[in-house]
Amino acid sequence: MIDLHSYSYPAFSPSLLAADHSRLIEETQKAERLGCHFIHIDVMDGHFVPSASFGLDFVKEIHDKHHMVNDVHVMIEKPWASAASYVKAGADILTFHFEACSDGTCLQKTIAAIKSAGGTVGVSIKPLTPVEAIFPCLNEVGLVLLMSVEPGKGGQSFIPASLTRLLALRKEIDRLPFSKRPILEVDGGINALTGPACLKSGADLLVAGSYLYGHSDMKERMDAVLKGGR
C-alpha cells in the first residue's frame, strides 16, 4: 500500500484513454519524463458504462514499464469480485464506483478486497450521486474520485456544478485527522480553465486526457494549470 501523502500536490494524473493507443508504453513513459508521479488507467467493462477500454491484461502489461503510481479507475460491475486481481496485476490505487455497490455490505467487501491484496482504496462517484453518500467511508479510503462528467467516454464537457461538489468534499475531508484524509481527485473536462477552478475548490489531483495528450506542449499545459490554481 502506497502512502499518497508522501507526494506533492496539486498534481496531474494523465489519462491514457486519450493517449495514442498504438504506442501506449511510450505515451506512459512520456508522462514520467515530464515529471508526473501518477498515471491514470481507465478500465471500462461495457456494462457498468456503455464503453469498453483496457482491462486486467493491460494493467499487467503497463504496470512495470514506469515508476509512477498506477492510478487505476475501474468502471465495472461487481468490483469486489475482481478487485484483488487488479491490485495483484499492478494497480497501486484501485478506484471503484460507489454506484456499483448495491449496499453497504458490497461496499465493505470491495474495500476489504483491495486492502487485503495490498492496494490503496479509491472510491468514485458519478455527477448525480450526492457527495454525502460517501461521507461515511471517507476515513476508510485513500482517494476520492469525483467525476465531473458522466463516466464512460473521453472528451466530454466539464459539469460546472462539480465545483460545489468539490468544495463540499474538501470541507468534509478536512474534518478528518491529516493521516486519515483521502486525496481528492477530479476527472472529466479538465482544461486550462476548469483545472485551476477545481484546484481552487479543493482538488489535489487532476485527471486529464485530451487536454494533455496529442499536444507538443504537454508540460507547459500542466504547469499553466497548476500555477493558475494557486
Helices and strands as residue ranges (DSSP letters): G 4-6, E 11-14, G 16-18, H 24-33, E 38-45, E 52-53, H 56-62, E 69-75, H 79-89, E 93-97, G 98-100, H 104-116, E 120-125, G 131-140, E 143-147, H 162-173, G 178-180, E 183-187, H 194-200, E 205-208, H 218-228
